[in-house]
C-alpha cells in the first residue's frame, strides 16, 4: 500500500525546511520569499500532497469550518435552509459541520460546547426557540463566551439569542392567511398547531389569533390541537379534531407536513378538500404544489434565509445584525369558500 505523502517529503523535494513548508501551506503571518514559496507549491503539486486537517486547525488562527445546529436536517424545512447554507458556504470555501438536535435542548447545548471545542469559525443555529428561560440563559452564556473569544454567531428563527439573526415573518404571514380565509366566510375553523414549547408555534398562532380578533371571529381553545410538526402529527391531530368538532369548514395547519397528514385523514374519511373542508399549510415546501389538491400555504424564503444567515456568520461586521425574511401568501386549490347549507 502506498504511504501517504508527508510534509517532510515536500520539504526534501523543495530543498527547504519543514518549517518553511508549514508556513507556506498554512499561510502563516511569517511570510516566505516568493522564490521559496513557488518551490514549495511546485513540490506540493508534484507529490499530490494533502495537508493534515488537524495540523492546520492548530496552525491557523482563522478556521475554515462553520458549525450548524438544526432540529432535523431530514425535515423539509431544514433541508431547504441547509441548501442555502451550503450554497453560501461553498462560495466561500467553507466546510459545514451539521448537527441535529431533534428539538432536545440539552443536546443543542452539548453540540454548541463541542463545536466551540473544535474552534469552528462560526456557529449557526436554525429552527424554533424554546419557551424555557433557564435554557435560553444557559445557551446565551455559551454563545456569548464563544463570541468574546472571537467566534461569530448567526441564528434563524430565534428571538432571544445573542448574535446576528434572520427572523422569518411567521406572525405576519399567519395574519395574512387568517384574514384571507375568514374573508371567504369561514367561521368554524380548526387549528393543528405544533408543540406548545416552541416559539414558532406561538408566533404563528399569534398571527392567526390577531386575524380572528380583527374580524370578531371566535377561536376557542377547543378548536386548537397541538401535535408534532410532522405528517403523522397532522394526521393524528386531524382525526381528534374532527371527532370533537364535526362541523368544521376549514383546518389551518402550522406547517405543510402537517397539512399533508391532515389531507390524508380527510381522504380516508371520505371528506373532500376543498368542497367539504378547506385546508391550509405553512412554509411552501416543494410538496405543497404537488399534492392533490395543491396546498394553499404561506411561503417563507427558506433557501434565501440559509444564504443570508451564512453571509451574516461570515461577514466582518462587528455588531450583530438583524434581518427580516418576509412571508408571502400562496393561494392554491385546497382552499375555497365554505359550502352553502342546503
C-alpha positions in Angstrom: 0.0 0.0 0.0 1.4 3.4 -0.9 2.3 5.5 2.1 0.8 9.0 2.5 3.0 11.9 1.4 4.2 13.8 4.4 5.2 17.4 4.9 8.8 16.2 5.3 8.6 14.6 1.8 7.6 18.0 0.4 10.4 19.7 2.2 13.0 17.3 0.8 11.8 17.7 -2.8 11.7 21.5 -2.5 15.0 21.7 -0.7 13.7 23.7 2.2 13.0 23.1 5.9 9.7 21.5 7.1 9.0 24.8 8.9 9.2 26.7 5.6 6.7 24.2 4.0 4.4 24.6 7.0 4.4 28.4 6.7 3.5 28.3 3.0 0.8 25.7 3.4 -0.8 27.4 6.4 -0.5 30.9 5.0 1.5 32.0 8.1 1.8 35.6 9.1 5.6 35.0 8.9 6.0 35.2 5.1 8.3 33.2 2.9 10.0 34.8 -0.1 8.3 34.3 -3.4 11.0 32.0 -4.9 10.9 29.6 -2.0 7.1 29.7 -1.9 6.9 28.7 -5.6 9.4 25.8 -5.0 7.2 24.5 -2.1 4.0 24.8 -4.1 5.6 23.0 -7.1 6.6 20.2 -4.8 3.1 20.0 -3.3 1.6 19.7 -6.8 4.2 17.1 -7.9 3.7 14.9 -4.9 -0.1 15.5 -4.7 0.3 16.4 -1.0 -2.8 16.9 1.0 -2.3 18.9 4.2 -3.3 17.3 7.5 -6.6 19.0 8.6 -5.9 18.5 12.3 -2.5 20.1 12.0 -3.9 23.0 10.1 -6.6 23.5 12.7 -3.8 24.1 15.2 -1.7 26.3 12.9 -4.4 28.6 11.5 -6.0 31.3 13.7 -8.9 31.5 11.2 -10.7 28.3 10.8 -12.5 27.1 7.7 -15.4 25.2 9.3 -18.8 26.5 10.3 -20.9 24.6 12.8 -24.6 24.4 12.1 -27.2 23.1 14.5 -30.7 22.3 13.1 -33.6 20.4 14.6 -33.5 17.7 11.9 -31.9 18.0 8.5 -34.3 15.4 7.1 -37.2 17.7 7.8 -38.1 19.5 4.5 -38.0 22.9 6.3 -34.4 22.4 7.5 -33.4 20.7 4.3 -34.3 23.8 2.3 -32.5 26.1 4.8 -29.4 23.8 4.7 -29.3 24.1 0.9 -29.0 27.9 1.3 -26.3 27.5 4.0 -24.3 25.1 1.8 -24.6 27.3 -1.3 -23.2 30.3 0.5 -20.6 28.2 2.3 -19.4 26.7 -0.9 -19.0 30.2 -2.4 -16.6 31.0 0.4 -14.8 27.6 0.5 -16.2 26.8 3.9 -16.8 23.4 5.4 -20.2 22.8 7.1 -20.4 20.6 10.2 -24.2 19.9 10.6 -25.6 18.6 13.9 -29.2 17.5 14.5 -30.6 18.5 17.9 -34.0 16.7 17.4 -35.6 19.5 19.4 -33.7 18.4 22.5 -32.4 21.5 24.3 -29.7 19.6 26.2 -28.4 18.0 23.0 -28.3 21.5 21.5 -26.2 22.8 24.4 -23.8 19.8 24.1 -23.3 20.5 20.4 -22.5 24.2 21.0 -19.9 23.2 23.5 -18.4 20.5 21.2 -18.3 22.9 18.2 -16.6 25.5 20.4 -14.0 23.0 21.4 -13.4 22.3 17.7 -12.8 26.0 17.2 -15.1 26.5 14.3 -15.0 29.9 12.7 -18.8 30.5 13.2 -21.9 28.9 14.7 -25.3 29.0 13.1 -28.5 27.8 14.9 -31.5 27.3 12.7 -35.0 26.5 14.0 -37.5 27.5 16.6 -36.5 28.7 20.0 -37.9 27.2 23.2 -40.2 28.6 25.9 -37.6 27.9 28.6 -35.9 30.9 30.2 -33.4 28.9 32.1 -32.2 27.0 29.0 -32.1 30.3 27.0 -29.9 31.9 29.6 -27.5 28.9 29.6 -27.4 28.8 25.8 -26.7 32.6 25.6 -23.9 32.1 28.1 -22.2 29.6 25.9 -22.7 31.7 22.7 -21.6 34.9 24.5 -18.4 33.3 25.6 -17.8 31.9 22.1 -18.3 35.4 20.6 -15.9 37.0 23.2 -13.3 34.5 22.1 -13.6 35.7 18.5 -16.3 33.4 17.2 -19.3 34.6 15.2 -22.9 33.6 15.8 -26.0 33.8 13.5 -29.4 32.3 14.1 -32.5 31.7 12.1 -35.9 32.0 13.8 -34.6 32.7 17.2 -35.7 35.9 19.0 -33.8 35.8 22.2 -30.3 34.6 21.4 -27.1 36.6 21.0 -25.6 37.2 17.6 -26.9 38.2 14.2 -30.3 36.8 13.2 -32.6 36.2 10.2 -36.2 36.3 11.5 -38.9 34.7 9.3 -42.3 36.5 9.0 -44.2 33.9 10.9 -46.7 36.1 12.6 -47.3 38.4 9.7 -47.7 35.5 7.3 -50.2 33.8 9.6 -52.2 37.1 10.0 -52.4 37.5 6.2 -53.6 33.9 5.7 -56.1 34.2 8.5 -57.7 37.3 7.1 -58.0 35.8 3.6 -59.5 32.6 5.0 -62.1 34.3 7.2 -62.8 36.7 4.3 -64.2 33.8 2.4 -66.8 33.3 5.1 -65.2 30.5 7.2 -66.3 30.7 10.8 -65.9 27.1 12.1 -62.2 26.8 11.8 -59.9 24.3 13.5 -56.1 24.7 14.0 -53.5 22.0 14.0 -50.6 23.6 15.9 -47.0 22.5 16.6 -45.6 21.7 20.0 -46.5 24.2 22.7 -42.9 24.7 23.9 -41.7 26.1 20.5 -41.7 29.8 19.8 -42.5 29.2 16.2 -45.8 27.6 17.2 -46.6 30.7 19.4 -45.6 33.2 16.6 -47.8 31.6 14.0 -50.7 31.1 16.4 -50.4 34.7 17.4 -50.8 35.9 13.8 -53.9 33.8 13.3 -55.4 35.0 16.6 -54.9 38.6 15.6 -56.7 37.9 12.3 -59.6 36.3 14.2 -59.8 39.1 16.7 -59.6 41.7 14.0 -62.7 40.3 12.3 -64.5 39.4 15.5 -64.5 35.7 14.9 -64.0 33.4 18.0 -61.2 30.9 18.1 -61.9 28.8 21.2 -59.2 26.6 22.7 -61.3 23.6 21.9 -60.6 24.1 18.2 -56.8 24.1 18.6 -54.9 20.8 18.8 -51.2 20.7 19.5 -49.1 18.0 17.8 -45.7 17.3 16.3 -44.6 19.2 13.2 -44.8 16.1 11.1 -47.1 14.3 8.6 -48.2 11.8 11.2 -48.6 14.5 13.8 -51.0 16.3 11.4 -52.9 13.1 10.6 -53.5 12.1 14.2 -54.4 15.6 15.3 -56.9 16.0 12.5 -58.7 12.8 13.5 -59.1 14.0 17.0 -60.2 17.5 15.9 -62.8 16.0 13.5 -64.2 13.8 16.3 -64.6 16.7 18.6 -65.6 19.4 16.1 -67.5 17.7 13.2 -68.9 20.9 11.8 -65.5 22.4 10.8 -65.4 24.1 7.4 -61.6 24.8 7.4 -58.5 23.4 9.0 -55.4 25.6 9.5 -52.1 23.7 10.0 -48.9 25.3 11.1 -46.7 23.6 8.6 -47.0 21.8 5.2 -46.1 18.4 6.5 -48.9 18.5 9.0 -51.2 19.7 6.2 -50.3 16.6 4.1 -51.2 14.4 7.1 -54.5 16.3 7.6 -55.5 15.8 4.0 -54.7 12.1 4.2 -57.0 11.7 7.2 -59.8 13.6 5.4 -59.4 11.4 2.4 -59.6 8.3 4.5 -62.9 9.6 6.0 -64.4 10.5 2.6 -64.3 14.2 3.3 -63.5 16.2 0.2 -60.9 19.0 0.0 -61.9 21.8 -0.5 -65.5 21.0 -1.2 -66.3 19.9 2.3 -63.3 21.3 4.2 -60.6 23.8 3.2 -57.0 23.1 4.3 -54.0 25.4 4.6 -50.3 24.9 5.4 -47.3 27.0 6.1 -43.7 27.2 4.6 -44.4 26.3 1.0 -42.4 23.1 0.9 -41.8 21.6 -2.6 -44.5 19.0 -2.0 -47.2 21.8 -1.4 -47.7 22.3 -5.1 -47.7 18.6 -5.9 -50.3 17.2 -3.5 -53.9 16.9 -4.7 -55.5 19.4 -4.4 -52.5 21.8 -4.4 -52.0 23.3 -1.0 -52.7 26.9 0.0 -49.8 28.0 2.2 -47.5 30.7 3.4 -44.2 30.8 1.6 -41.0 31.6 3.5 -37.8 32.1 1.5 -36.1 29.2 3.2 -33.1 28.8 0.9 -32.5 32.5 0.9 -32.8 32.5 4.8 -29.9 30.0 4.9 -27.8 32.0 2.5 -28.4 35.2 4.5 -27.6 33.6 7.8 -24.3 32.2 6.4 -23.4 35.6 5.0 -24.0 37.1 8.4 -21.9 34.5 10.0 -19.0 35.0 7.6 -19.3 38.8 7.4 -16.9 41.2 9.0 -19.4 43.4 10.8 -18.5 43.9 14.5 -22.1 44.5 15.7 -25.0 41.9 15.5 -27.3 42.5 12.6 -31.0 41.6 12.5 -32.7 40.9 9.1 -36.4 40.0 8.4 -37.5 37.4 5.9 -40.9 38.3 4.6 -43.7 35.7 4.2 -45.9 35.5 1.1 -49.4 34.1 0.8 -49.5 31.3 -1.9 -53.2 30.6 -2.8 -53.9 27.2 -4.3 -56.9 25.0 -4.8 -57.1 23.4 -1.3 -59.0 26.4 -0.1 -62.3 27.9 -1.1 -65.4 29.5 0.4 -67.4 27.2 2.7 -70.3 25.3 1.2 -73.7 26.8 1.5 -76.0 24.6 3.6 -78.9 23.0 1.7 
